[in-house]
Amino acid sequence: MTISRRGVLSSGLASPFVLRGALAGTATLAGGGLAATPARANESAHRFTLGDSEITVLSDGGLSLPASTLATNVDDAERSAFLQSHGHDTETRASAINVTLIRKGDALILVDTGAGMNFFQEAGFLADNFDAAGLDRDRVTHVVLTHAHPDHVWGIIDDFDESERFPNAQYLMGAREWDFWMNPDFLAENPEELHSFALGAQRNLGAVAEKITRVDADHAVVSGVTMIATPGHTPGHMSVLVEDGGAQLLVLGDALTHPTVSFEKPDWQPSTDQVPELAVQTRKTLLDRVATDGLMLIGYHLPWPGVGRAEAKDGAWRYVAEG
Ligand SMILES: [Zn+2]
């Protein structure tokens, strides 16, 4: 039997990227032919420094979802009018996948692993872009997982030969997040929409289980790189704070996912947030801190390379890209 690396796509994927199952019409996402994917050409790596730390953002590609996933608590007309007024597509929400690599002293810390080959056809390019950027995956010392959704952990192992993509790394993730997805009774206790996510998380996390340290909030990965609790997108979601030379960078994961909705309408509840009210609270707390203290941020799904800041605007915030 001949299996191409891309040929196995979707074969084990029972549900599309819909977490709360409230949205009709999304089943078409399981097929191909998705539009408006962010371009990847010449976008493999974006580099800058923060004090003595070297930050590299690598692209894993992108993914596309219906625009309706941006808010479950706002009617279609209001959502479409807002998106249109900001020049966004009103039907499709196309997102980048920006993976952050932090070189701090002897440590080379990767934040999330991309989607691997089995989630979205437009995603799974992280390993290729490591090579394109002249980086060696064998040298990654730590992998921090913000949460266990497919586009963040399905890149842990290469499904083609089951090898580890970052074989010399130790892993860190929130204990709460591990407990949620690795629950042996997960399938009985959670809605079907989450089952393929859980099976993928269990397969990937399980493959490196003995290398994973499960941590609580404010855990220092190395000096100046701290995992902070930012729950809501998932129950145990964490972000990464990098401090060096008096500057601060917050690697958000999926605490903020959209360049206008997440900042200007933080009360809107995306269907991709599993604990919506908590996600709203976390978003506002983070935005207030980022804007007030002048932190730089990197958003996993903000437009490539997802580097910017937030500033207060009309009782909410505004994203200021710096990529
Ligand atoms: Zn994500």
Residues whose N, C-alpha, C, O or C-beta is under 5 A from the ligand:
A	BS01	ZN	D151 D254
